[in-house]
Amino acid sequence: MAEHLEFFRIAGGRVESIPHIERGCWVNIVDPTKENLPLIAEHFKIPVDFLTASLDIDETARIEVDEGATLFIIKVPYFDENNVDVLYFTIPIGIILTGGLTITVCPKQDSVLRAFANNQVRHPAGGHRFILQIIF
């Protein structure tokens, strides 16, 4: 799967795709390459460990604060129709709050975040309420 980067604005109870980063937006990063992790970390001024932890399937759910950024790692169910032995397992989603942005990092495209991006979640909220909605 190729790396995927999207920008969204949450306004008026809807998620809107936007062409570039703006203050208060949601940045969704899916399956970044290992080579790009240092570049992403430098661009957003976040520790590279926040990105690697968000992509580690074995990472435990936790909260960490470092360099003015906050990382929430949650585990969400993931359905894999190609694996007949284990159809469901959990994957991590990293939610990083930094510099007025909400950044999500996930190793798989078809996670719970896709429901937010496709406006399948009723009345999505921005900021800290966004984190609570993802957990819910």
DSSP file with accessible surface (Angstrom, degrees, kcal/mol):
  #  RESIDUE AA STRUCTURE BP1 BP2  ACC     N-H-->O    O-->H-N    N-H-->O    O-->H-N    TCO  KAPPA ALPHA  PHI   PSI    X-CA   Y-CA   Z-CA
    1    1 A M              0   0  134      0, 0.0     2,-0.2     0, 0.0     3,-0.1   0.000 360.0 360.0 360.0 139.6    0.0    0.0    0.0
    2    2 A A        -     0   0   79      1,-0.1    28,-0.0    31,-0.0     0, 0.0  -0.507 360.0 -90.8 -87.3 154.4    1.3    3.4   -0.8
    3    3 A E        -     0   0   61     -2,-0.2     2,-0.4    26,-0.0    28,-0.2  -0.293  43.2-162.5 -60.8 144.4    1.6    6.3    1.6
    4    4 A H  E     -A   30   0A  70     26,-2.3    26,-3.0    -3,-0.1     2,-0.4  -0.998  10.5-175.0-137.9 130.8   -1.4    8.5    1.7
    5    5 A L  E     +A   29   0A  86     -2,-0.4     2,-0.3    24,-0.2    24,-0.2  -0.996   9.7 173.1-130.2 126.5   -1.7   12.1    3.1
    6    6 A E  E     -A   28   0A  32     22,-2.3    22,-2.7    -2,-0.4     2,-0.4  -0.965  19.2-148.9-133.3 153.0   -5.0   14.0    3.4
    7    7 A F  E     +AB  27  18A  37     11,-0.5    11,-2.6    -2,-0.3     2,-0.3  -0.972  20.3 179.6-122.9 135.6   -6.1   17.3    4.9
    8    8 A F  E     -AB  26  17A   8     18,-2.7    18,-2.9    -2,-0.4     2,-0.4  -0.960  19.8-151.9-135.5 152.6   -9.5   17.9    6.3
    9    9 A R  E     - B   0  16A  89      7,-2.8     7,-3.1    -2,-0.3     2,-0.6  -0.969  12.6-149.4-118.3 136.6  -11.5   20.7    8.0
   10   10 A I  E     + B   0  15A  39     -2,-0.4     2,-0.3    14,-0.3     5,-0.2  -0.938  36.7 146.1-108.1 112.4  -14.3   19.8   10.4
   11   11 A A  E >   + B   0  14A  43      3,-2.3     3,-1.4    -2,-0.6    -2,-0.1  -0.993  57.7   5.5-148.9 139.6  -17.0   22.5   10.3
   12   12 A G  T 3  S-     0   0   85     -2,-0.3     3,-0.1     1,-0.3   111,-0.1   0.816 127.6 -56.9  60.7  32.3  -20.7   22.7   10.6
   13   13 A G  T 3  S+     0   0   30    111,-0.3   110,-0.5     1,-0.2     2,-0.3   0.690 118.7  99.0  74.2  17.8  -21.0   19.0   11.6
   14   14 A R  E <   -B   11   0A 142     -3,-1.4    -3,-2.3   109,-0.2     2,-0.5  -0.972  68.3-130.5-136.2 152.2  -19.2   17.9    8.3
   15   15 A V  E     -B   10   0A   5     -2,-0.3     2,-0.4    -5,-0.2    -5,-0.2  -0.892  27.5-168.6-101.2 126.7  -15.8   16.8    7.3
   16   16 A E  E     -B    9   0A  81     -7,-3.1    -7,-2.8    -2,-0.5     2,-0.2  -0.967  20.3-127.3-119.6 132.2  -14.5   18.6    4.2
   17   17 A S  E     -B    8   0A  94     -2,-0.4    -9,-0.3    -9,-0.2   -11,-0.0  -0.544  29.3-166.9 -72.1 136.9  -11.4   17.7    2.3
   18   18 A I  E     -B    7   0A   9    -11,-2.6   -11,-0.5    -2,-0.2     4,-0.0  -0.928  25.2-129.2-126.3 154.3   -9.0   20.7    1.8
   19   19 A P  S    S+     0   0  113      0, 0.0     2,-0.3     0, 0.0    -1,-0.1   0.690  84.7  15.9 -78.4 -17.8   -6.1   21.1   -0.5
   20   20 A H  S    S-     0   0  110    -13,-0.0     2,-0.1   -14,-0.0   -14,-0.0  -0.948  90.2 -76.7-149.2 169.7   -3.5   22.3    2.0
   21   21 A I        +     0   0   55     -2,-0.3     2,-0.3     4,-0.1   -14,-0.0  -0.440  46.6 172.5 -71.6 138.2   -2.8   22.5    5.7
   22   22 A E    >   -     0   0   62    -14,-0.2     3,-2.0    -2,-0.1   -14,-0.1  -0.965  44.0 -77.2-140.4 159.0   -4.6   25.2    7.7
   23   23 A R  T 3  S+     0   0  201     -2,-0.3    78,-0.1     1,-0.3    77,-0.1  -0.250 116.6  16.5 -57.5 135.1   -4.7   26.0   11.4
   24   24 A G  T 3  S+     0   0   58     76,-1.8   -14,-0.3     1,-0.2   103,-0.3   0.473  96.1 134.1  83.4   3.3   -7.1   23.6   13.2
   25   25 A C    <   -     0   0    2     -3,-2.0    77,-2.1   -16,-0.1     2,-0.5  -0.292  57.3-116.7 -84.8 170.4   -7.3   21.1   10.5
   26   26 A W  E     -Ac   8 102A   4    -18,-2.9   -18,-2.7    75,-0.2     2,-0.6  -0.922  22.4-160.3-105.4 125.7   -7.0   17.3   10.6
   27   27 A V  E     -Ac   7 103A   0     75,-3.0    77,-3.0    -2,-0.5     2,-0.6  -0.942   6.0-162.0-107.2 120.9   -4.0   15.7    8.8
   28   28 A N  E     -Ac   6 104A   2    -22,-2.7   -22,-2.3    -2,-0.6     2,-0.5  -0.925   6.7-173.9-109.3 118.3   -4.5   12.0    8.1
   29   29 A I  E     -Ac   5 105A   0     75,-3.1    77,-2.0    -2,-0.6     2,-0.5  -0.959   3.4-169.6-114.3 124.2   -1.4   10.0    7.3
   30   30 A V  E     -Ac   4 106A   2    -26,-3.0   -26,-2.3    -2,-0.5    79,-0.1  -0.963  62.1 -21.1-120.2 126.9   -1.8    6.4    6.2
   31   31 A D  S    S-     0   0   49     75,-2.9    -1,-0.2    -2,-0.5     2,-0.1   0.869  74.4-166.3  49.9  55.6    1.1    3.9    5.8
   32   32 A P        -     0   0    7      0, 0.0    -1,-0.1     0, 0.0     2,-0.1  -0.387  24.1-108.3 -69.1 150.0    4.0    6.3    5.5
   33   33 A T    >>  -     0   0   54      1,-0.1     4,-0.9    -2,-0.1     3,-0.8  -0.434  21.9-119.0 -74.1 152.8    7.3    4.8    4.3
   34   34 A K  G >4 S+     0   0  175      1,-0.3     3,-0.5     2,-0.2    -1,-0.1   0.844 115.0  58.5 -60.3 -32.7   10.1    4.5    6.8
   35   35 A E  G 34 S+     0   0  144      1,-0.2     4,-0.4     2,-0.1    -1,-0.3   0.819 106.2  48.1 -66.6 -30.6   12.2    6.8    4.7
   36   36 A N  G <> S+     0   0   51     -3,-0.8     4,-2.7     1,-0.2     5,-0.2   0.617  87.2  87.0 -87.0 -12.9    9.6    9.6    5.0
   37   37 A L  H <X S+     0   0   10     -4,-0.9     4,-2.8    -3,-0.5     5,-0.2   0.921  89.4  47.7 -57.4 -45.9    9.2    9.4    8.8
   38   38 A P  H  > S+     0   0   73      0, 0.0     4,-2.4     0, 0.0    -1,-0.2   0.899 113.1  49.7 -62.8 -35.7   12.1   11.8    9.6
   39   39 A L  H  > S+     0   0  106     -4,-0.4     4,-2.6     2,-0.2    -2,-0.2   0.917 112.3  46.6 -66.9 -42.5   10.8   14.3    7.0
   40   40 A I  H  X S+     0   0   19     -4,-2.7     4,-2.4     2,-0.2     5,-0.2   0.934 112.8  50.1 -64.1 -45.0    7.2   14.1    8.3
   41   41 A A  H  X>S+     0   0    7     -4,-2.8     5,-2.2    -5,-0.2     4,-0.8   0.917 113.1  45.9 -61.0 -43.3    8.5   14.5   11.9
   42   42 A E  H  <5S+     0   0  145     -4,-2.4     3,-0.5    -5,-0.2    -1,-0.2   0.923 111.8  51.3 -66.5 -43.0   10.6   17.5   10.9
   43   43 A H  H  <5S+     0   0  122     -4,-2.6    -2,-0.2     1,-0.2    -1,-0.2   0.916 120.1  33.9 -61.4 -44.4    7.8   19.2    8.9
   44   44 A F  H  <5S-     0   0   21     -4,-2.4    -1,-0.2    -5,-0.2    -2,-0.2   0.439 107.5-123.8 -93.1   0.0    5.3   18.9   11.8
   45   45 A K  T  <5 +     0   0  159     -4,-0.8    -3,-0.2    -3,-0.5    -4,-0.1   0.943  65.5 132.5  56.4  51.9    7.9   19.4   14.5
   46   46 A I      < -     0   0    6     -5,-2.2    -1,-0.2    -6,-0.1     2,-0.1  -0.923  66.0 -91.2-127.4 154.4    7.0   16.2   16.3
   47   47 A P    >>  -     0   0   10      0, 0.0     3,-1.3     0, 0.0     4,-0.7  -0.431  28.3-133.2 -64.6 137.7    9.3   13.4   17.6
   48   48 A V  H >> S+     0   0   55      1,-0.3     4,-2.2     2,-0.2     3,-0.6   0.821 105.0  68.4 -61.9 -27.2    9.9   10.7   15.0
   49   49 A D  H 3> S+     0   0  102      1,-0.2     4,-2.4     2,-0.2    -1,-0.3   0.811  90.5  61.6 -61.3 -30.6    9.1    8.1   17.8
   50   50 A F  H <> S+     0   0    1     -3,-1.3     4,-1.3     2,-0.2    -1,-0.2   0.882 108.1  43.5 -61.9 -37.7    5.5    9.4   17.8
   51   51 A L  H <X S+     0   0    0     -4,-0.7     4,-0.9    -3,-0.6    -2,-0.2   0.932 113.9  47.7 -74.7 -46.2    5.2    8.2   14.2
   52   52 A T  H >X S+     0   0   65     -4,-2.2     4,-0.7     1,-0.2     3,-0.7   0.902 112.2  50.4 -64.4 -38.4    7.0    4.9   14.6
   53   53 A A  H >< S+     0   0    6     -4,-2.4     3,-0.8     1,-0.2    -1,-0.2   0.890 106.2  56.4 -64.6 -37.1    4.9    4.0   17.7
   54   54 A S  H 3< S+     0   0    0     -4,-1.3    -1,-0.2     1,-0.2    -2,-0.2   0.710 111.6  43.3 -67.3 -20.0    1.7    4.9   15.7
   55   55 A L  H << S+     0   0   35     -4,-0.9     2,-0.7    -3,-0.7    -1,-0.2   0.496  86.2 105.8-103.3  -6.1    2.7    2.3   13.1
   56   56 A D    X<  -     0   0   69     -3,-0.8     3,-2.1    -4,-0.7    -4,-0.0  -0.668  57.7-156.1 -82.8 112.1    3.8   -0.5   15.4
   57   57 A I  T 3  S+     0   0   67     -2,-0.7    -1,-0.2     1,-0.3    33,-0.1   0.810  94.2  51.1 -57.4 -29.4    1.1   -3.2   15.4
   58   58 A D  T 3  S+     0   0  138     -3,-0.1    -1,-0.3     2,-0.1    -2,-0.1   0.422  82.2 122.1 -91.3   2.0    2.4   -4.4   18.8
   59   59 A E    <   -     0   0   37     -3,-2.1     2,-0.2    -6,-0.2     3,-0.0  -0.357  59.5-128.7 -66.7 142.8    2.3   -0.9   20.5
   60   60 A T        -     0   0   94      1,-0.1     2,-0.1    -2,-0.0    -1,-0.1  -0.607  29.2 -94.5 -90.8 154.5    0.1   -0.6   23.5
   61   61 A A        +     0   0   63     -2,-0.2     2,-0.3    11,-0.1    13,-0.2  -0.442  67.3 131.6 -65.7 136.5   -2.5    2.1   24.0
   62   62 A R  E     -D   73   0A  72     11,-1.3    11,-3.0    -2,-0.1     2,-0.4  -0.979  50.7-115.1-170.6 174.1   -1.1    5.1   25.9
   63   63 A I  E     +D   72   0A 113     -2,-0.3     2,-0.3     9,-0.2     9,-0.2  -0.987  30.1 177.2-126.6 137.8   -0.6    8.8   26.1
   64   64 A E  E     -D   71   0A  65      7,-2.4     7,-3.4    -2,-0.4     2,-0.4  -0.998  14.9-157.4-142.1 142.6    2.7   10.5   25.9
   65   65 A V  E     +D   70   0A 101     -2,-0.3     2,-0.3     5,-0.2     5,-0.2  -0.980  25.7 151.2-121.2 131.6    3.8   14.2   25.9
   66   66 A D  E >   -D   69   0A  64      3,-2.5     3,-2.1    -2,-0.4    -2,-0.1  -0.949  62.0  -1.3-159.8 137.6    7.1   15.3   24.3
   67   67 A E  T 3  S-     0   0  137     -2,-0.3     3,-0.1     1,-0.3    -1,-0.0   0.842 127.3 -54.2  52.1  39.1    8.5   18.5   22.7
   68   68 A G  T 3  S+     0   0   70      1,-0.2    31,-0.4    30,-0.1     2,-0.3   0.590 117.3 106.7  76.8   7.0    5.2   20.3   23.0
   69   69 A A  E <   -D   66   0A   0     -3,-2.1    -3,-2.5    29,-0.1     2,-0.5  -0.907  57.7-146.0-118.1 150.1    3.2   17.6   21.2
   70   70 A T  E     -DE  65  97A  38     27,-2.2    27,-2.6    -2,-0.3     2,-0.5  -0.964  10.1-160.2-118.0 131.3    0.8   15.1   22.7
   71   71 A L  E     -DE  64  96A   0     -7,-3.4    -7,-2.4    -2,-0.5     2,-0.5  -0.937   6.4-173.0-112.5 128.9    0.5   11.5   21.4
   72   72 A F  E     -DE  63  95A  39     23,-2.7    23,-3.0    -2,-0.5     2,-0.5  -0.990   6.6-165.4-113.4 125.6   -2.6    9.3   22.0
   73   73 A I  E     +DE  62  94A   3    -11,-3.0   -11,-1.3    -2,-0.5     2,-0.3  -0.968  12.9 175.1-111.6 123.6   -2.2    5.7   20.8
   74   74 A I  E     - E   0  93A  23     19,-2.3    19,-2.3    -2,-0.5     2,-0.5  -0.870  25.3-132.5-120.5 157.1   -5.5    3.8   20.6
   75   75 A K  E     - E   0  92A  65     -2,-0.3    15,-0.0    17,-0.2   -18,-0.0  -0.945  25.8-175.2-110.8 130.9   -6.1    0.3   19.3
   76   76 A V  E     - E   0  91A  12     15,-2.7    15,-2.5    -2,-0.5    13,-0.1  -0.923  30.6 -99.7-125.4 151.1   -9.1   -0.2   17.0
   77   77 A P  E     - E   0  90A  98      0, 0.0     2,-0.4     0, 0.0    13,-0.2  -0.397  35.9-165.6 -68.2 146.8  -10.6   -3.4   15.4
   78   78 A Y  E     - E   0  89A  27     11,-2.8    11,-1.9    33,-0.1     2,-0.5  -0.996  11.5-144.1-137.1 129.6   -9.6   -4.1   11.8
   79   79 A F  E     - E   0  88A  91     -2,-0.4     2,-0.6    31,-0.3     9,-0.2  -0.826  13.6-173.1 -96.2 124.7  -11.3   -6.6    9.5
   80   80 A D    >   -     0   0   35      7,-3.4     3,-1.5    -2,-0.5     6,-0.1  -0.864   7.1-177.4-119.9  96.6   -9.0   -8.5    7.2
   81   81 A E  T 3  S+     0   0  140     -2,-0.6    -1,-0.1     1,-0.3     6,-0.1   0.694  81.0  63.1 -68.8 -15.6  -11.0  -10.6    4.7
   82   82 A N  T 3  S+     0   0  139      1,-0.2     2,-0.8     5,-0.1    -1,-0.3   0.609  90.3  71.5 -83.9 -12.0   -7.8  -12.0    3.2
   83   83 A N    <   +     0   0   56     -3,-1.5     3,-0.2     1,-0.2    -3,-0.2  -0.825  57.9 179.7-107.5  95.8   -6.8  -13.7    6.4
   84   84 A V  S    S+     0   0  123     -2,-0.8     3,-0.3     1,-0.2    -1,-0.2   0.734  79.5  56.8 -70.7 -20.1   -9.1  -16.7    6.9
   85   85 A D  S    S+     0   0  146      1,-0.3     2,-0.4     2,-0.1    -1,-0.2   0.890 123.7  17.0 -76.7 -41.2   -7.4  -17.7   10.2
   86   86 A V        +     0   0   72     -3,-0.2    -1,-0.3    -6,-0.1    -3,-0.1  -0.842  64.1 173.9-135.4  95.9   -7.8  -14.3   11.9
   87   87 A L  S    S+     0   0   74     -2,-0.4    -7,-3.4    -3,-0.3     2,-0.4   0.831  71.4  41.2 -72.6 -32.9  -10.5  -12.1   10.4
   88   88 A Y  E     +E   79   0A 152     -9,-0.2     2,-0.3    -7,-0.1    -9,-0.2  -0.953  63.1 146.0-120.3 137.0  -10.3   -9.5   13.1
   89   89 A F  E     -E   78   0A  59    -11,-1.9   -11,-2.8    -2,-0.4     2,-0.4  -0.899  43.7 -98.7-149.5 176.8   -7.3   -8.0   14.9
   90   90 A T  E     -E   77   0A  68     -2,-0.3   -15,-0.0   -13,-0.2    -2,-0.0  -0.825  28.3-168.8-107.3 146.9   -6.4   -4.6   16.3
   91   91 A I  E     -E   76   0A   0    -15,-2.5   -15,-2.7    -2,-0.4     2,-0.2  -0.929  24.9-111.9-124.9 153.8   -4.3   -1.9   14.7
   92   92 A P  E     -E   75   0A   0      0, 0.0     2,-0.4     0, 0.0   -17,-0.2  -0.550  20.8-164.7 -84.2 149.7   -2.9    1.2   16.3
   93   93 A I  E     -E   74   0A   0    -19,-2.3   -19,-2.3    -2,-0.2     2,-0.5  -0.992  10.5-151.8-126.9 124.8   -4.0    4.7   15.5
   94   94 A G  E     -EF  73 105A   0     11,-2.9    11,-2.5    -2,-0.4     2,-0.5  -0.851   7.6-166.8 -94.3 130.2   -1.7    7.5   16.6
   95   95 A I  E     -EF  72 104A   0    -23,-3.0   -23,-2.7    -2,-0.5     2,-0.5  -0.984   8.6-170.5-117.8 118.2   -3.4   10.8   17.3
   96   96 A I  E     -EF  71 103A   0      7,-3.5     7,-3.1    -2,-0.5     2,-0.6  -0.947  10.4-161.3-116.6 125.7   -1.0   13.7   17.6
   97   97 A L  E     +EF  70 102A  27    -27,-2.6   -27,-2.2    -2,-0.5     2,-0.3  -0.932  31.8 141.5-105.0 120.7   -1.9   17.2   18.8
   98   98 A T  E >   - F   0 101A  18      3,-1.9     3,-2.6    -2,-0.6   -29,-0.1  -0.960  60.4  -5.8-159.7 137.1    0.6   19.8   17.9
   99   99 A G  T 3  S-     0   0   60    -31,-0.4   -75,-0.2    -2,-0.3     3,-0.1   0.778 126.2 -51.3  51.8  37.0    0.7   23.4   16.8
  100  100 A G  T 3  S+     0   0   34      1,-0.3   -76,-1.8   -77,-0.1     2,-0.3   0.582 116.2 111.4  79.1   7.8   -3.0   23.7   16.3
  101  101 A L  E <   - F   0  98A  22     -3,-2.6    -3,-1.9   -77,-0.2     2,-0.5  -0.858  58.8-146.6-113.3 152.5   -3.2   20.5   14.2
  102  102 A T  E     -cF  26  97A  12    -77,-2.1   -75,-3.0    -2,-0.3     2,-0.5  -0.983  23.4-171.1-112.6 117.0   -4.7   17.1   14.8
  103  103 A I  E     -cF  27  96A   0     -7,-3.1    -7,-3.5    -2,-0.5     2,-0.4  -0.941   5.6-165.4-112.3 127.7   -2.6   14.5   13.0
  104  104 A T  E     -cF  28  95A   0    -77,-3.0   -75,-3.1    -2,-0.5     2,-0.4  -0.927   2.4-168.9-111.2 141.4   -3.7   10.9   12.8
  105  105 A V  E     +cF  29  94A   0    -11,-2.5   -11,-2.9    -2,-0.4   -75,-0.2  -0.996  13.2 164.8-131.5 125.9   -1.2    8.1   11.7
  106  106 A C  E     -c   30   0A   0    -77,-2.0   -75,-2.9    -2,-0.4   -13,-0.1  -0.999  37.5-141.2-143.9 143.0   -2.4    4.6   10.8
  107  107 A P  S    S+     0   0   17      0, 0.0     2,-0.4     0, 0.0   -77,-0.1   0.647  87.7  55.3 -78.3 -13.6   -0.8    1.7    9.1
  108  108 A K        -     0   0   68      1,-0.1     3,-0.4   -78,-0.0   -77,-0.1  -0.957  67.6-146.3-126.0 140.8   -4.0    0.7    7.2
  109  109 A Q  S    S+     0   0   39     -2,-0.4     2,-1.5     1,-0.2     5,-0.2   0.897  92.7  60.6 -67.3 -44.6   -6.2    2.7    4.9
  110  110 A D  S    S+     0   0  110      3,-0.1   -31,-0.3     4,-0.1    -1,-0.2  -0.337  78.3 127.3 -89.8  58.7   -9.6    1.1    5.8
  111  111 A S  S >> S-     0   0   13     -2,-1.5     3,-1.7    -3,-0.4     4,-0.5  -0.381  81.8 -83.3-100.2-176.2   -9.6    2.0    9.5
  112  112 A V  H >> S+     0   0   54      1,-0.3     4,-0.9   -35,-0.2     3,-0.9   0.785 123.2  71.0 -59.0 -24.8  -12.2    3.7   11.6
  113  113 A L  H 3> S+     0   0    1      1,-0.2     4,-2.4     2,-0.2    -1,-0.3   0.805  84.8  66.7 -64.8 -27.8  -10.8    7.0   10.4
  114  114 A R  H <> S+     0   0   39     -3,-1.7     4,-2.2     1,-0.2    -1,-0.2   0.875  94.5  58.0 -62.3 -35.2  -12.2    6.3    6.9
  115  115 A A  H <<>S+     0   0   25     -3,-0.9     5,-3.2    -4,-0.5     6,-0.7   0.893 108.5  46.1 -62.6 -36.9  -15.7    6.7    8.4
  116  116 A F  H ><5S+     0   0    4     -4,-0.9     3,-1.8    -3,-0.3    -2,-0.2   0.946 112.1  49.6 -69.0 -47.5  -14.9   10.2    9.5
  117  117 A A  H 3<5S+     0   0   11     -4,-2.4    -2,-0.2     1,-0.3    -1,-0.2   0.836 112.7  48.0 -61.8 -31.6  -13.3   11.2    6.2
  118  118 A N  T 3<5S-     0   0   83     -4,-2.2    -1,-0.3    -5,-0.2    -2,-0.2   0.240 114.7-115.2 -94.0  12.4  -16.4    9.9    4.3
  119  119 A N  T < 5S+     0   0   43     -3,-1.8    -3,-0.2     1,-0.1    -2,-0.1   0.832  75.9 132.0  58.4  36.9  -18.8   11.7    6.6
  120  120 A Q      < +     0   0  137     -5,-3.2     2,-0.5    -6,-0.2    -4,-0.2   0.468  50.4  84.2 -93.4  -3.6  -20.3    8.5    7.9
  121  121 A V  S    S-     0   0   36     -6,-0.7     2,-0.3    -5,-0.2    12,-0.0  -0.877  86.5-121.0 -99.8 128.5  -20.0    9.7   11.5
  122  122 A R  S    S-     0   0  200     -2,-0.5  -108,-0.1     1,-0.2    -2,-0.1  -0.512  83.3  -9.7 -72.7 131.3  -22.9   11.9   12.7
  123  123 A H  S    S-     0   0  131   -110,-0.5    -1,-0.2    -2,-0.3  -109,-0.2   0.915  80.2-156.2  51.7  59.7  -21.9   15.4   13.8
  124  124 A P        -     0   0    8      0, 0.0  -111,-0.3     0, 0.0     2,-0.3  -0.354   7.4-151.4 -64.3 146.3  -18.1   15.1   13.9
  125  125 A A        -     0   0   11      4,-0.1     2,-0.1  -112,-0.1     8,-0.1  -0.812   5.0-129.0-115.5 159.2  -16.4   17.5   16.2
  126  126 A G    >>  +     0   0   41     -2,-0.3     3,-1.0  -116,-0.1     4,-0.5  -0.391  66.2  15.1 -96.7 178.1  -12.9   19.1   16.0
  127  127 A G  H >> S-     0   0   38   -103,-0.3     4,-0.9     1,-0.2     3,-0.8  -0.223 126.6 -10.2  64.0-141.2  -10.2   19.3   18.6
  128  128 A H  H 3> S+     0   0  138      1,-0.3     4,-1.6     2,-0.2    -1,-0.2   0.808 132.0  61.5 -66.8 -29.9  -10.3   17.2   21.7
  129  129 A R  H <> S+     0   0  164     -3,-1.0     4,-2.3     1,-0.2    -1,-0.3   0.831  96.1  62.4 -66.4 -28.5  -13.9   16.0   21.1
  130  130 A F  H <X S+     0   0    2     -3,-0.8     4,-2.1    -4,-0.5    -1,-0.2   0.926 102.1  50.3 -60.0 -43.3  -12.6   14.5   17.8
  131  131 A I  H  X S+     0   0    7     -4,-0.9     4,-2.3     1,-0.2    -1,-0.2   0.933 109.9  50.0 -61.2 -45.5  -10.3   12.2   19.9
  132  132 A L  H  X S+     0   0  117     -4,-1.6     4,-2.4     1,-0.2    -1,-0.2   0.892 109.2  52.0 -62.2 -38.7  -13.3   11.1   22.0
  133  133 A Q  H  < S+     0   0   43     -4,-2.3    -1,-0.2     2,-0.2    -2,-0.2   0.889 108.4  50.6 -66.4 -38.3  -15.4   10.4   19.0
  134  134 A I  H  < S+     0   0    6     -4,-2.1    -2,-0.2     1,-0.2    -1,-0.2   0.939 111.9  47.5 -63.4 -44.5  -12.6    8.1   17.5
  135  135 A I  H  <        0   0   99     -4,-2.3    -2,-0.2     1,-0.2    -1,-0.2   0.914 360.0 360.0 -62.8 -40.2  -12.4    6.2   20.7
  136  136 A F     <        0   0  215     -4,-2.4    -2,-0.2    -5,-0.2    -1,-0.2   0.928 360.0 360.0 -65.6 360.0  -16.2    5.9   20.9
